[in-house]
Amino acid sequence: MKRVDVAIVGAGITGVLTARELCARTPTRSIVVVESGDLAGGASRRSAGLHFPRGATPRARAFASYSHDYYAQLLADHPSWPLFQLDVSVVAGAARAPVLSERYLDHARLVRGGDPHPLVNLPADSAVWQGTGCHYADVPALTRLLAGQLRDRVELREGVAVIGLSPDREGCTLRLSTGGTIRAGRVVLAPGPWLHTGPWKDMVAPLGARVKKIVALHIDQRPVAGDPVLVFDDEDAFLLPMVQRGYWLFSYTCQEWDVSPDTVSASLSSRNVAEARDLLRRYAPHLRATATSGRVFCDAYSPQGAPLVEPLDPAGRVVFAGAASGSGYRFAPATAAAVADLLTP
Ligand SMILES: Cc1cc2nc3c(=O)[nH]c(=O)nc-3n(C[C@H](O)[C@H](O)[C@H](O)COP(=O)(O)OP(=O)(O)OC[C@H]3O[C@@H](n4cnc5c(N)ncnc54)[C@H](O)[C@@H]3O)c2cc1C
């Protein structure tokens, strides 16, 4: 039986950044990351990777602020890594000014005024705010780069599923699909949307997290360098200029709940396309015809929207980290830090 200080289940952006944070705080700690599929093969693979300095609750704002500084430092340390800085142009009902000033952090330097972006048809009673401080990342590529740096300090087992989890007062035993076992002092569960399918499902159920489909359309129109991300705040939707990929990505809030990552279709449905085009009709009508492709997956959502970092057993041997409600990339550094706070004496 292998023995480690910490076993992390799931090698998406949350699991990998958690391993990085734990290593940074206690370099001598032995860590294994167990991943049933490929590194960054879950929700992280499909992520649009948008970070904006915004949060709907005080906890979300604290997480967003921490992550903002973390990613800024990461980019300063690794200027060639796939993080691409952006300004932001927010469209919202004029009456929502107080909500915006509460939700957007100072990092965004949001100021009302200026012209809407040429793609945007400003609805009646709406106004425009301009700001900065956003970026988007190639999340799977970034996750692989981060994991690559950890290889000599962290054991990463890909293609190995955790099929049993038995915590006790001194630690936790993990049973693996390969037939082996790992005995860990602490276990961090970072399973993304697989929170109801693993051997942890009964332990996780009281958290009240649910899994929702996420849909983003790829708009077949080339953005140019300097285009800002266009946020339609009333709808929780955005148009992201993916300059390196040569298209705009339109993300809207799909309301298909309680899907499973193992069965959710990777294909856009006619309903998804119709919903997206309906919103585009309001904000950018001439893009509707070019919204013909996209990406579909799902993510775990917490009851309050901000990520959950919670011990699941009386001895605190198993900690859940995730359910970041479609914002797991932008919250991941803060989630990892919150896990490390729990695990570091
Ligand atoms: C289309 C789309 C667009 C998105 N856009 C954004 C965005 O713009 N900004 C943003 O911040 N967030 C966005 N998100 C959300 C974000 O991508 C996710 O919240 C984030 O990637 C979750 O990362 P994770 O590491 O927690 O989970 P995942 O990346 O899903 O990783 C979990 C891993 O656990 C593994 N696993 C599961 N069960 C087991 C088991 N039994 N044993 C071992 N391993 C197991 C899985 O294989 C998986 O690799 C988007 C998501 C989608 C789907």
The ligand as an SDF file (V2000), in Angstrom:
LIG
                    3D

 53 58  0  0  0  0  0  0  0  0999 V2000
  -18.0620   25.3040  -21.6000 C   0  0  0  0  0  0  0  0  0  0  0  0
  -17.4730   25.8090  -20.3170 C   0  0  0  0  0  0  0  0  0  0  0  0
  -17.0250   27.1180  -20.2340 C   0  0  0  0  0  0  0  0  0  0  0  0
  -16.4860   27.5820  -19.0300 C   0  0  0  0  0  0  0  0  0  0  0  0
  -16.0090   28.8540  -18.9770 N   0  0  0  0  0  0  0  0  0  0  0  0
  -15.4450   29.3130  -17.8260 C   0  0  0  0  0  0  0  0  0  0  0  0
  -14.8910   30.6050  -17.7770 C   0  0  0  0  0  0  0  0  0  0  0  0
  -14.9160   31.3670  -18.7490 O   0  0  0  0  0  0  0  0  0  0  0  0
  -14.2850   31.0030  -16.6070 N   0  0  0  0  0  0  0  0  0  0  0  0
  -14.2470   30.1860  -15.5120 C   0  0  0  0  0  0  0  0  0  0  0  0
  -13.7100   30.6160  -14.4760 O   0  0  0  0  0  0  0  0  0  0  0  0
  -14.7600   28.9450  -15.5400 N   0  0  0  0  0  0  0  0  0  0  0  0
  -15.3720   28.4940  -16.6630 C   0  0  0  0  0  0  0  0  0  0  0  0
  -15.8960   27.2510  -16.7110 N   0  0  0  0  0  0  0  0  0  0  0  0
  -15.8940   26.4550  -15.4870 C   0  0  0  0  0  0  0  0  0  0  0  0
  -14.5310   25.8560  -15.2480 C   0  0  0  0  0  0  0  0  0  0  0  0
  -14.0190   25.3220  -16.4440 O   0  0  0  0  0  0  0  0  0  0  0  0
  -14.6520   24.7320  -14.2060 C   0  0  0  0  0  0  0  0  0  0  0  0
  -15.2830   25.2460  -13.0410 O   0  0  0  0  0  0  0  0  0  0  0  0
  -13.2730   24.2250  -13.8220 C   0  0  0  0  0  0  0  0  0  0  0  0
  -12.5760   23.7930  -14.9680 O   0  0  0  0  0  0  0  0  0  0  0  0
  -13.4130   23.0770  -12.8360 C   0  0  0  0  0  0  0  0  0  0  0  0
  -12.1200   22.5760  -12.6180 O   0  0  0  0  0  0  0  0  0  0  0  0
  -11.9310   21.3460  -11.6590 P   0  0  0  0  0  0  0  0  0  0  0  0
  -10.4980   21.0400  -11.6270 O   0  0  0  0  0  0  0  0  0  0  0  0
  -12.6210   21.6330  -10.3530 O   0  0  0  0  0  0  0  0  0  0  0  0
  -12.7870   20.1890  -12.3530 O   0  0  0  0  0  0  0  0  0  0  0  0
  -12.4190   19.3250  -13.6680 P   0  0  0  0  0  0  0  0  0  0  0  0
  -11.6130   20.0920  -14.6270 O   0  0  0  0  0  0  0  0  0  0  0  0
  -13.6850   18.7180  -14.1430 O   0  0  0  0  0  0  0  0  0  0  0  0
  -11.4780   18.1990  -13.0780 O   0  0  0  0  0  0  0  0  0  0  0  0
  -12.0040   17.1790  -12.2820 C   0  0  0  0  0  0  0  0  0  0  0  0
  -11.2370   15.9190  -12.6120 C   0  0  0  0  0  0  0  0  0  0  0  0
  -11.6160   14.8920  -11.6820 O   0  0  0  0  0  0  0  0  0  0  0  0
  -11.4970   13.6840  -12.3690 C   0  0  0  0  0  0  0  0  0  0  0  0
  -12.2490   12.6250  -11.6710 N   0  0  0  0  0  0  0  0  0  0  0  0
  -13.5820   12.5140  -11.5500 C   0  0  0  0  0  0  0  0  0  0  0  0
  -13.9030   11.3920  -10.8930 N   0  0  0  0  0  0  0  0  0  0  0  0
  -12.7270   10.7810  -10.5650 C   0  0  0  0  0  0  0  0  0  0  0  0
  -12.4060    9.5680   -9.8780 C   0  0  0  0  0  0  0  0  0  0  0  0
  -13.3390    8.7400   -9.4000 N   0  0  0  0  0  0  0  0  0  0  0  0
  -11.0990    9.2500   -9.7290 N   0  0  0  0  0  0  0  0  0  0  0  0
  -10.1170   10.0700  -10.2090 C   0  0  0  0  0  0  0  0  0  0  0  0
  -10.3890   11.2170  -10.8720 N   0  0  0  0  0  0  0  0  0  0  0  0
  -11.6750   11.5730  -11.0490 C   0  0  0  0  0  0  0  0  0  0  0  0
  -12.0800   13.9870  -13.7440 C   0  0  0  0  0  0  0  0  0  0  0  0
  -11.6330   13.0550  -14.7080 O   0  0  0  0  0  0  0  0  0  0  0  0
  -11.5680   15.3860  -13.9940 C   0  0  0  0  0  0  0  0  0  0  0  0
  -10.4020   15.4240  -14.8010 O   0  0  0  0  0  0  0  0  0  0  0  0
  -16.4250   26.7480  -17.8930 C   0  0  0  0  0  0  0  0  0  0  0  0
  -16.8560   25.4180  -17.9860 C   0  0  0  0  0  0  0  0  0  0  0  0
  -17.3720   24.9560  -19.1810 C   0  0  0  0  0  0  0  0  0  0  0  0
  -17.8310   23.5190  -19.2490 C   0  0  0  0  0  0  0  0  0  0  0  0
  1  2  1  0
  2  3  1  0
  2 52  2  0
  3  4  2  0
  4  5  1  0
  4 50  1  0
  5  6  2  0
  6  7  1  0
  6 13  1  0
  7  8  2  0
  7  9  1  0
  9 10  1  0
 10 11  2  0
 10 12  1  0
 12 13  2  0
 13 14  1  0
 14 15  1  0
 14 50  1  0
 15 16  1  0
 16 17  1  0
 16 18  1  0
 18 19  1  0
 18 20  1  0
 20 21  1  0
 20 22  1  0
 22 23  1  0
 23 24  1  0
 24 25  2  0
 24 26  1  0
 24 27  1  0
 27 28  1  0
 28 29  2  0
 28 30  1  0
 28 31  1  0
 31 32  1  0
 32 33  1  0
 33 34  1  0
 33 48  1  0
 34 35  1  0
 35 36  1  0
 35 46  1  0
 36 37  1  0
 36 45  1  0
 37 38  2  0
 38 39  1  0
 39 40  1  0
 39 45  2  0
 40 41  1  0
 40 42  2  0
 42 43  1  0
 43 44  2  0
 44 45  1  0
 46 47  1  0
 46 48  1  0
 48 49  1  0
 50 51  2  0
 51 52  1  0
 52 53  1  0
M  END
$$$$
